[in-house]
Amino acid sequence: MEYTYLGRTGLQVSRLVLGTMNFGNQTDEPTSYKIMNAAIEGGVNFFDTANRYGGTFGAGITEQVIGNWLNQDPQRREKIVLGTKVFGSMMDWPNHERLTALNIRRALDASLKRLGTDYVDLYQFHHVDRTTPWDEIWQAIETAIAQGKVLYVGSSNFAGWHIATAQATARERGLLGLVSEQSIYNLINRSIETEVLPAAEANGLGVIAWSPLNGGLLGGAIQGQESGDRRREGRAADDLEKHRSALIDYEKLAAELGLSPATLALSWLLHRPGITAPIIGPRTPEQFVTAMSAVSVTLGTETLERLDEIFPGHLTAPEEYAW
């Protein structure tokens, strides 16, 4: 496994992030344990979750699964950089959502209880709060840091100007501010290249890419359709048809390189400037093994240029839309 620093911090994290959204939902608890064990054995030290994860089994279930696993061996907590998130509603009642000082206090304490730990390494704002002022948000975070419950703070799904505003208000309070941004980013969806990536770089944030396979389209969708392995319906089927021509070329390139489409997609992200790590969200141990192979792949200039031809990217603003 390779490691890098998270943004402008001195914190070392693996070049792959273990995403846990499926744990306790699509992936049962024993299988979730196997995947987390495999992650530790493979050198992955960066685990990502959220208080809302749990799917139909209920928000908070995923954190509970991770907490149960951590409690089996106290050394596990010391081996991982643990990140969770706050924003979404945890109950149908006022003040149990968003980034208010009250909700941050409640949500953080509840996450810590479910995770079975007294601190989180990275506490992430799952979405921008358009109502709560940044002074209130940072005041709540200052308190959590002083209490030793939070070490670093990150954002998720922020626009470039949200990052800039958050950092400006943090600096006014003498805070480190955001150290990471978690955004959707993959070969098909490259919109963050316009403003989010430049804003993150300018403000010292490491970028964590979620949905690196764009809902599975970059994981061999054409091959799977031809073999009948997976049927897609609704929006997924529409997206497949929309990108069919590019995906055919993409999967052909992967075959020429002797790589699985999923490995190629992850490896491309690892070659992108400013990207700390993509989040992998395996449902099975086998999927985890496939994802791990991306770290050891080196893509040449010709391959990277060919990928840009198949899935064109974006220029940095304002060149993307003006001179």
KOLVEX-512415 format. One record per residue (C-alpha): y, z, x; residue in one letter. Coordinates in nm, 3 decimals, padded with zeros to 5 digits, always signed. Layout:
{py=Y | pz=Z | px=X | aa=A}
...
END
This chain:
{py=+00.000 | pz=+00.000 | px=+00.000 | aa=M}
{py=+00.355 | pz=-00.071 | px=+00.110 | aa=E}
{py=+00.642 | pz=+00.168 | px=+00.046 | aa=Y}
{py=+01.017 | pz=+00.131 | px=+00.015 | aa=T}
{py=+01.316 | pz=+00.349 | px=-00.064 | aa=Y}
{py=+01.429 | pz=+00.393 | px=-00.422 | aa=L}
{py=+01.777 | pz=+00.244 | px=-00.426 | aa=G}
{py=+02.015 | pz=+00.416 | px=-00.187 | aa=R}
{py=+01.809 | pz=+00.736 | px=-00.179 | aa=T}
{py=+01.573 | pz=+00.860 | px=+00.090 | aa=G}
{py=+01.289 | pz=+00.878 | px=-00.164 | aa=L}
{py=+00.987 | pz=+00.668 | px=-00.066 | aa=Q}
{py=+00.801 | pz=+00.494 | px=-00.347 | aa=V}
{py=+00.513 | pz=+00.247 | px=-00.361 | aa=S}
{py=+00.585 | pz=-00.123 | px=-00.417 | aa=R}
{py=+00.392 | pz=-00.101 | px=-00.745 | aa=L}
{py=+00.475 | pz=+00.140 | px=-01.026 | aa=V}
{py=+00.193 | pz=+00.261 | px=-01.248 | aa=L}
{py=+00.311 | pz=+00.212 | px=-01.605 | aa=G}
{py=+00.137 | pz=+00.444 | px=-01.849 | aa=T}
{py=+00.249 | pz=+00.316 | px=-02.189 | aa=M}
{py=-00.111 | pz=+00.233 | px=-02.288 | aa=N}
{py=-00.248 | pz=+00.578 | px=-02.201 | aa=F}
{py=-00.363 | pz=+00.774 | px=-02.504 | aa=G}
{py=-00.303 | pz=+00.469 | px=-02.721 | aa=N}
{py=-00.478 | pz=+00.145 | px=-02.620 | aa=Q}
{py=-00.648 | pz=+00.324 | px=-02.331 | aa=T}
{py=-00.845 | pz=+00.640 | px=-02.408 | aa=D}
{py=-00.794 | pz=+00.956 | px=-02.204 | aa=E}
{py=-01.104 | pz=+00.932 | px=-01.978 | aa=P}
{py=-01.019 | pz=+00.572 | px=-01.887 | aa=T}
{py=-00.657 | pz=+00.672 | px=-01.826 | aa=S}
{py=-00.784 | pz=+00.931 | px=-01.578 | aa=Y}
{py=-00.988 | pz=+00.664 | px=-01.398 | aa=K}
{py=-00.681 | pz=+00.440 | px=-01.364 | aa=I}
{py=-00.463 | pz=+00.724 | px=-01.234 | aa=M}
{py=-00.734 | pz=+00.825 | px=-00.988 | aa=N}
{py=-00.758 | pz=+00.465 | px=-00.869 | aa=A}
{py=-00.380 | pz=+00.454 | px=-00.829 | aa=A}
{py=-00.378 | pz=+00.759 | px=-00.602 | aa=I}
{py=-00.672 | pz=+00.623 | px=-00.402 | aa=E}
{py=-00.489 | pz=+00.292 | px=-00.364 | aa=G}
{py=-00.169 | pz=+00.456 | px=-00.241 | aa=G}
{py=+00.038 | pz=+00.413 | px=-00.558 | aa=V}
{py=+00.264 | pz=+00.719 | px=-00.572 | aa=N}
{py=+00.514 | pz=+00.608 | px=-00.839 | aa=F}
{py=+00.414 | pz=+00.688 | px=-01.200 | aa=F}
{py=+00.632 | pz=+00.589 | px=-01.496 | aa=D}
{py=+00.618 | pz=+00.715 | px=-01.855 | aa=T}
{py=+00.847 | pz=+00.802 | px=-02.146 | aa=A}
{py=+00.868 | pz=+01.074 | px=-02.409 | aa=N}
{py=+00.825 | pz=+00.814 | px=-02.684 | aa=R}
{py=+00.501 | pz=+00.664 | px=-02.554 | aa=Y}
{py=+00.192 | pz=+00.721 | px=-02.763 | aa=G}
{py=+00.193 | pz=+00.439 | px=-03.015 | aa=G}
{py=+00.015 | pz=+00.503 | px=-03.342 | aa=T}
{py=-00.117 | pz=+00.834 | px=-03.206 | aa=F}
{py=+00.235 | pz=+00.974 | px=-03.193 | aa=G}
{py=+00.527 | pz=+01.003 | px=-02.954 | aa=A}
{py=+00.452 | pz=+01.232 | px=-02.662 | aa=G}
{py=+00.079 | pz=+01.161 | px=-02.644 | aa=I}
{py=+00.107 | pz=+00.968 | px=-02.318 | aa=T}
{py=+00.292 | pz=+01.250 | px=-02.145 | aa=E}
{py=+00.020 | pz=+01.488 | px=-02.264 | aa=Q}
{py=-00.251 | pz=+01.267 | px=-02.113 | aa=V}
{py=-00.069 | pz=+01.264 | px=-01.779 | aa=I}
{py=-00.017 | pz=+01.640 | px=-01.797 | aa=G}
{py=-00.384 | pz=+01.701 | px=-01.863 | aa=N}
{py=-00.474 | pz=+01.485 | px=-01.563 | aa=W}
{py=-00.223 | pz=+01.660 | px=-01.337 | aa=L}
{py=-00.354 | pz=+02.001 | px=-01.438 | aa=N}
{py=-00.705 | pz=+01.912 | px=-01.319 | aa=Q}
{py=-00.582 | pz=+01.923 | px=-00.957 | aa=D}
{py=-00.250 | pz=+02.085 | px=-00.856 | aa=P}
{py=-00.228 | pz=+01.858 | px=-00.549 | aa=Q}
{py=-00.187 | pz=+01.553 | px=-00.770 | aa=R}
{py=+00.163 | pz=+01.653 | px=-00.874 | aa=R}
{py=+00.266 | pz=+01.677 | px=-00.511 | aa=E}
{py=+00.136 | pz=+01.326 | px=-00.440 | aa=K}
{py=+00.332 | pz=+01.138 | px=-00.704 | aa=I}
{py=+00.690 | pz=+01.049 | px=-00.787 | aa=V}
{py=+00.694 | pz=+01.112 | px=-01.161 | aa=L}
{py=+00.945 | pz=+00.942 | px=-01.387 | aa=G}
{py=+00.990 | pz=+00.979 | px=-01.761 | aa=T}
{py=+01.255 | pz=+00.867 | px=-02.009 | aa=K}
{py=+01.476 | pz=+00.995 | px=-02.289 | aa=V}
{py=+01.657 | pz=+00.825 | px=-02.577 | aa=F}
{py=+01.433 | pz=+00.741 | px=-02.873 | aa=G}
{py=+01.393 | pz=+00.965 | px=-03.175 | aa=S}
{py=+01.118 | pz=+01.225 | px=-03.149 | aa=M}
{py=+01.148 | pz=+01.350 | px=-03.507 | aa=M}
{py=+01.317 | pz=+01.252 | px=-03.831 | aa=D}
{py=+01.607 | pz=+01.494 | px=-03.804 | aa=W}
{py=+01.960 | pz=+01.480 | px=-03.658 | aa=P}
{py=+02.017 | pz=+01.543 | px=-03.287 | aa=N}
{py=+01.666 | pz=+01.453 | px=-03.170 | aa=H}
{py=+01.757 | pz=+01.116 | px=-03.022 | aa=E}
{py=+02.003 | pz=+00.939 | px=-02.789 | aa=R}
{py=+02.174 | pz=+01.096 | px=-02.487 | aa=L}
{py=+02.366 | pz=+01.387 | px=-02.633 | aa=T}
{py=+02.377 | pz=+01.705 | px=-02.429 | aa=A}
{py=+02.169 | pz=+01.875 | px=-02.698 | aa=L}
{py=+01.899 | pz=+01.608 | px=-02.706 | aa=N}
{py=+01.879 | pz=+01.581 | px=-02.328 | aa=I}
{py=+01.818 | pz=+01.956 | px=-02.308 | aa=R}
{py=+01.557 | pz=+01.954 | px=-02.584 | aa=R}
{py=+01.385 | pz=+01.633 | px=-02.478 | aa=A}
{py=+01.365 | pz=+01.728 | px=-02.111 | aa=L}
{py=+01.212 | pz=+02.069 | px=-02.183 | aa=D}
{py=+00.961 | pz=+01.911 | px=-02.423 | aa=A}
{py=+00.865 | pz=+01.644 | px=-02.166 | aa=S}
{py=+00.815 | pz=+01.906 | px=-01.896 | aa=L}
{py=+00.589 | pz=+02.105 | px=-02.127 | aa=K}
{py=+00.376 | pz=+01.803 | px=-02.214 | aa=R}
{py=+00.357 | pz=+01.693 | px=-01.851 | aa=L}
{py=+00.265 | pz=+02.042 | px=-01.734 | aa=G}
{py=+00.526 | pz=+02.047 | px=-01.460 | aa=T}
{py=+00.855 | pz=+02.225 | px=-01.400 | aa=D}
{py=+01.047 | pz=+01.917 | px=-01.283 | aa=Y}
{py=+01.056 | pz=+01.538 | px=-01.300 | aa=V}
{py=+01.148 | pz=+01.333 | px=-00.997 | aa=D}
{py=+01.321 | pz=+01.056 | px=-01.195 | aa=L}
{py=+01.473 | pz=+01.114 | px=-01.539 | aa=Y}
{py=+01.565 | pz=+00.780 | px=-01.695 | aa=Q}
{py=+01.794 | pz=+00.689 | px=-01.981 | aa=F}
{py=+01.565 | pz=+00.463 | px=-02.185 | aa=H}
{py=+01.860 | pz=+00.280 | px=-02.344 | aa=H}
{py=+02.238 | pz=+00.288 | px=-02.326 | aa=V}
{py=+02.401 | pz=+00.530 | px=-02.571 | aa=D}
{py=+02.702 | pz=+00.359 | px=-02.728 | aa=R}
{py=+02.819 | pz=+00.679 | px=-02.898 | aa=T}
{py=+02.790 | pz=+00.968 | px=-02.651 | aa=T}
{py=+03.061 | pz=+00.974 | px=-02.380 | aa=P}
{py=+02.949 | pz=+00.965 | px=-02.018 | aa=W}
{py=+03.122 | pz=+01.295 | px=-01.941 | aa=D}
{py=+02.889 | pz=+01.465 | px=-02.190 | aa=E}
{py=+02.582 | pz=+01.288 | px=-02.053 | aa=I}
{py=+02.659 | pz=+01.372 | px=-01.691 | aa=W}
{py=+02.744 | pz=+01.733 | px=-01.778 | aa=Q}
{py=+02.397 | pz=+01.772 | px=-01.930 | aa=A}
{py=+02.239 | pz=+01.610 | px=-01.625 | aa=I}
{py=+02.439 | pz=+01.835 | px=-01.389 | aa=E}
{py=+02.293 | pz=+02.135 | px=-01.568 | aa=T}
{py=+01.938 | pz=+01.996 | px=-01.547 | aa=A}
{py=+01.978 | pz=+01.927 | px=-01.175 | aa=I}
{py=+02.118 | pz=+02.275 | px=-01.114 | aa=A}
{py=+01.818 | pz=+02.421 | px=-01.297 | aa=Q}
{py=+01.584 | pz=+02.223 | px=-01.071 | aa=G}
{py=+01.436 | pz=+02.029 | px=-01.363 | aa=K}
{py=+01.559 | pz=+01.684 | px=-01.252 | aa=V}
{py=+01.592 | pz=+01.541 | px=-00.901 | aa=L}
{py=+01.710 | pz=+01.182 | px=-00.957 | aa=Y}
{py=+01.847 | pz=+00.989 | px=-01.254 | aa=V}
{py=+01.787 | pz=+00.629 | px=-01.353 | aa=G}
{py=+01.872 | pz=+00.389 | px=-01.633 | aa=S}
{py=+01.669 | pz=+00.139 | px=-01.832 | aa=S}
{py=+01.777 | pz=-00.168 | px=-02.027 | aa=N}
{py=+02.140 | pz=-00.134 | px=-01.915 | aa=F}
{py=+02.385 | pz=-00.421 | px=-01.881 | aa=A}
{py=+02.573 | pz=-00.465 | px=-01.556 | aa=G}
{py=+02.891 | pz=-00.312 | px=-01.695 | aa=W}
{py=+02.698 | pz=-00.012 | px=-01.826 | aa=H}
{py=+02.575 | pz=+00.054 | px=-01.472 | aa=I}
{py=+02.928 | pz=+00.020 | px=-01.331 | aa=A}
{py=+03.075 | pz=+00.256 | px=-01.590 | aa=T}
{py=+02.801 | pz=+00.514 | px=-01.543 | aa=A}
{py=+02.849 | pz=+00.513 | px=-01.168 | aa=Q}
{py=+03.228 | pz=+00.537 | px=-01.188 | aa=A}
{py=+03.213 | pz=+00.846 | px=-01.412 | aa=T}
{py=+02.941 | pz=+01.002 | px=-01.197 | aa=A}
{py=+03.153 | pz=+00.960 | px=-00.883 | aa=R}
{py=+03.444 | pz=+01.132 | px=-01.059 | aa=E}
{py=+03.220 | pz=+01.436 | px=-01.101 | aa=R}
{py=+03.090 | pz=+01.419 | px=-00.744 | aa=G}
{py=+02.740 | pz=+01.321 | px=-00.856 | aa=L}
{py=+02.488 | pz=+01.086 | px=-00.701 | aa=L}
{py=+02.466 | pz=+00.907 | px=-01.037 | aa=G}
{py=+02.207 | pz=+00.643 | px=-01.117 | aa=L}
{py=+01.961 | pz=+00.551 | px=-00.843 | aa=V}
{py=+01.749 | pz=+00.299 | px=-01.037 | aa=S}
{py=+01.758 | pz=+00.053 | px=-01.324 | aa=E}
{py=+01.448 | pz=-00.050 | px=-01.515 | aa=Q}
{py=+01.484 | pz=-00.396 | px=-01.671 | aa=S}
{py=+01.265 | pz=-00.668 | px=-01.811 | aa=I}
{py=+01.227 | pz=-00.922 | px=-01.533 | aa=Y}
{py=+00.969 | pz=-01.191 | px=-01.472 | aa=N}
{py=+00.946 | pz=-01.563 | px=-01.397 | aa=L}
{py=+01.008 | pz=-01.654 | px=-01.761 | aa=I}
{py=+01.282 | pz=-01.397 | px=-01.831 | aa=N}
{py=+01.525 | pz=-01.402 | px=-01.540 | aa=R}
{py=+01.847 | pz=-01.315 | px=-01.726 | aa=S}
{py=+01.918 | pz=-01.001 | px=-01.521 | aa=I}
{py=+01.994 | pz=-01.224 | px=-01.223 | aa=E}
{py=+02.333 | pz=-01.302 | px=-01.378 | aa=T}
{py=+02.489 | pz=-00.955 | px=-01.377 | aa=E}
{py=+02.239 | pz=-00.667 | px=-01.376 | aa=V}
{py=+02.090 | pz=-00.738 | px=-01.033 | aa=L}
{py=+02.434 | pz=-00.780 | px=-00.868 | aa=P}
{py=+02.560 | pz=-00.462 | px=-01.038 | aa=A}
{py=+02.253 | pz=-00.270 | px=-00.923 | aa=A}
{py=+02.294 | pz=-00.394 | px=-00.566 | aa=E}
{py=+02.666 | pz=-00.313 | px=-00.557 | aa=A}
{py=+02.604 | pz=+00.038 | px=-00.688 | aa=N}
{py=+02.297 | pz=+00.119 | px=-00.481 | aa=G}
{py=+02.034 | pz=+00.110 | px=-00.755 | aa=L}
{py=+01.676 | pz=+00.004 | px=-00.699 | aa=G}
{py=+01.549 | pz=-00.226 | px=-00.974 | aa=V}
{py=+01.213 | pz=-00.162 | px=-01.141 | aa=I}
{py=+01.084 | pz=-00.467 | px=-01.327 | aa=A}
{py=+00.905 | pz=-00.408 | px=-01.655 | aa=W}
{py=+00.695 | pz=-00.668 | px=-01.839 | aa=S}
{py=+00.623 | pz=-00.856 | px=-01.514 | aa=P}
{py=+00.375 | pz=-01.083 | px=-01.697 | aa=L}
{py=+00.605 | pz=-01.138 | px=-01.997 | aa=N}
{py=+00.363 | pz=-01.002 | px=-02.250 | aa=G}
{py=+00.065 | pz=-01.163 | px=-02.078 | aa=G}
{py=+00.197 | pz=-01.521 | px=-02.075 | aa=L}
{py=+00.204 | pz=-01.518 | px=-01.695 | aa=L}
{py=-00.144 | pz=-01.369 | px=-01.675 | aa=G}
{py=-00.334 | pz=-01.689 | px=-01.748 | aa=G}
{py=-00.241 | pz=-01.761 | px=-02.110 | aa=A}
{py=-00.335 | pz=-02.129 | px=-02.094 | aa=I}
{py=-00.670 | pz=-02.056 | px=-01.932 | aa=Q}
{py=-00.736 | pz=-01.783 | px=-02.186 | aa=G}
{py=-00.651 | pz=-02.009 | px=-02.478 | aa=Q}
{py=-00.878 | pz=-02.285 | px=-02.351 | aa=E}
{py=-01.167 | pz=-02.044 | px=-02.301 | aa=S}
{py=-01.105 | pz=-01.868 | px=-02.631 | aa=G}
{py=-01.061 | pz=-01.531 | px=-02.460 | aa=D}
{py=-00.749 | pz=-01.440 | px=-02.653 | aa=R}
{py=-00.583 | pz=-01.563 | px=-02.969 | aa=R}
{py=-00.208 | pz=-01.530 | px=-03.000 | aa=R}
{py=-00.023 | pz=-01.502 | px=-03.328 | aa=E}
{py=+00.336 | pz=-01.490 | px=-03.447 | aa=G}
{py=+00.599 | pz=-01.455 | px=-03.175 | aa=R}
{py=+00.340 | pz=-01.456 | px=-02.897 | aa=A}
{py=+00.207 | pz=-01.791 | px=-03.017 | aa=A}
{py=+00.560 | pz=-01.931 | px=-03.045 | aa=D}
{py=+00.643 | pz=-01.820 | px=-02.690 | aa=D}
{py=+00.326 | pz=-01.982 | px=-02.562 | aa=L}
{py=+00.415 | pz=-02.315 | px=-02.719 | aa=E}
{py=+00.775 | pz=-02.290 | px=-02.601 | aa=K}
{py=+00.668 | pz=-02.247 | px=-02.238 | aa=H}
{py=+00.341 | pz=-02.440 | px=-02.250 | aa=R}
{py=+00.443 | pz=-02.718 | px=-02.010 | aa=S}
{py=+00.579 | pz=-02.475 | px=-01.751 | aa=A}
{py=+00.277 | pz=-02.247 | px=-01.785 | aa=L}
{py=+00.040 | pz=-02.537 | px=-01.725 | aa=I}
{py=+00.222 | pz=-02.620 | px=-01.402 | aa=D}
{py=+00.235 | pz=-02.253 | px=-01.310 | aa=Y}
{py=-00.136 | pz=-02.191 | px=-01.355 | aa=E}
{py=-00.212 | pz=-02.510 | px=-01.162 | aa=K}
{py=+00.001 | pz=-02.379 | px=-00.872 | aa=L}
{py=-00.178 | pz=-02.043 | px=-00.883 | aa=A}
{py=-00.514 | pz=-02.222 | px=-00.863 | aa=A}
{py=-00.395 | pz=-02.427 | px=-00.565 | aa=E}
{py=-00.295 | pz=-02.104 | px=-00.390 | aa=L}
{py=-00.628 | pz=-01.941 | px=-00.472 | aa=G}
{py=-00.453 | pz=-01.667 | px=-00.670 | aa=L}
{py=-00.488 | pz=-01.543 | px=-01.025 | aa=S}
{py=-00.176 | pz=-01.616 | px=-01.235 | aa=P}
{py=-00.115 | pz=-01.241 | px=-01.274 | aa=A}
{py=-00.127 | pz=-01.185 | px=-00.898 | aa=T}
{py=+00.118 | pz=-01.470 | px=-00.840 | aa=L}
{py=+00.364 | pz=-01.332 | px=-01.097 | aa=A}
{py=+00.359 | pz=-00.985 | px=-00.942 | aa=L}
{py=+00.382 | pz=-01.119 | px=-00.589 | aa=S}
{py=+00.688 | pz=-01.326 | px=-00.682 | aa=W}
{py=+00.865 | pz=-01.009 | px=-00.798 | aa=L}
{py=+00.778 | pz=-00.835 | px=-00.473 | aa=L}
{py=+00.955 | pz=-01.119 | px=-00.289 | aa=H}
{py=+01.274 | pz=-01.090 | px=-00.497 | aa=R}
{py=+01.574 | pz=-00.922 | px=-00.329 | aa=P}
{py=+01.679 | pz=-00.594 | px=-00.486 | aa=G}
{py=+01.345 | pz=-00.532 | px=-00.658 | aa=I}
{py=+01.193 | pz=-00.197 | px=-00.571 | aa=T}
{py=+00.870 | pz=-00.259 | px=-00.761 | aa=A}
{py=+00.725 | pz=-00.415 | px=-01.073 | aa=P}
{py=+00.564 | pz=-00.189 | px=-01.331 | aa=I}
{py=+00.198 | pz=-00.261 | px=-01.387 | aa=I}
{py=+00.053 | pz=-00.142 | px=-01.717 | aa=G}
{py=-00.324 | pz=-00.177 | px=-01.690 | aa=P}
{py=-00.541 | pz=-00.104 | px=-01.991 | aa=R}
{py=-00.854 | pz=-00.099 | px=-01.777 | aa=T}
{py=-00.946 | pz=-00.010 | px=-01.417 | aa=P}
{py=-01.031 | pz=-00.378 | px=-01.362 | aa=E}
{py=-00.678 | pz=-00.484 | px=-01.451 | aa=Q}
{py=-00.546 | pz=-00.226 | px=-01.205 | aa=F}
{py=-00.753 | pz=-00.373 | px=-00.922 | aa=V}
{py=-00.619 | pz=-00.721 | px=-00.997 | aa=T}
{py=-00.261 | pz=-00.595 | px=-00.989 | aa=A}
{py=-00.311 | pz=-00.417 | px=-00.656 | aa=M}
{py=-00.397 | pz=-00.744 | px=-00.484 | aa=S}
{py=-00.038 | pz=-00.868 | px=-00.523 | aa=A}
{py=+00.094 | pz=-00.633 | px=-00.254 | aa=V}
{py=-00.098 | pz=-00.811 | px=+00.021 | aa=S}
{py=+00.011 | pz=-01.164 | px=-00.079 | aa=V}
{py=+00.279 | pz=-01.348 | px=+00.119 | aa=T}
{py=+00.441 | pz=-01.645 | px=-00.052 | aa=L}
{py=+00.590 | pz=-01.920 | px=+00.162 | aa=G}
{py=+00.927 | pz=-02.086 | px=+00.111 | aa=T}
{py=+00.772 | pz=-02.397 | px=-00.046 | aa=E}
{py=+00.585 | pz=-02.187 | px=-00.302 | aa=T}
{py=+00.896 | pz=-01.987 | px=-00.393 | aa=L}
{py=+01.095 | pz=-02.309 | px=-00.433 | aa=E}
{py=+00.820 | pz=-02.456 | px=-00.651 | aa=R}
{py=+00.828 | pz=-02.146 | px=-00.873 | aa=L}
{py=+01.205 | pz=-02.188 | px=-00.909 | aa=D}
{py=+01.148 | pz=-02.547 | px=-01.019 | aa=E}
{py=+00.891 | pz=-02.442 | px=-01.281 | aa=I}
{py=+01.093 | pz=-02.144 | px=-01.405 | aa=F}
{py=+01.461 | pz=-02.197 | px=-01.314 | aa=P}
{py=+01.663 | pz=-01.883 | px=-01.244 | aa=G}
{py=+02.027 | pz=-01.790 | px=-01.294 | aa=H}
{py=+02.333 | pz=-01.789 | px=-01.073 | aa=L}
{py=+02.535 | pz=-01.471 | px=-01.026 | aa=T}
{py=+02.824 | pz=-01.435 | px=-01.271 | aa=A}
{py=+03.073 | pz=-01.593 | px=-01.307 | aa=P}
{py=+02.920 | pz=-01.896 | px=-01.132 | aa=E}
{py=+02.647 | pz=-01.900 | px=-01.397 | aa=E}
{py=+02.899 | pz=-02.003 | px=-01.663 | aa=Y}
{py=+03.220 | pz=-02.088 | px=-01.477 | aa=A}
{py=+03.336 | pz=-02.223 | px=-01.144 | aa=W}
END
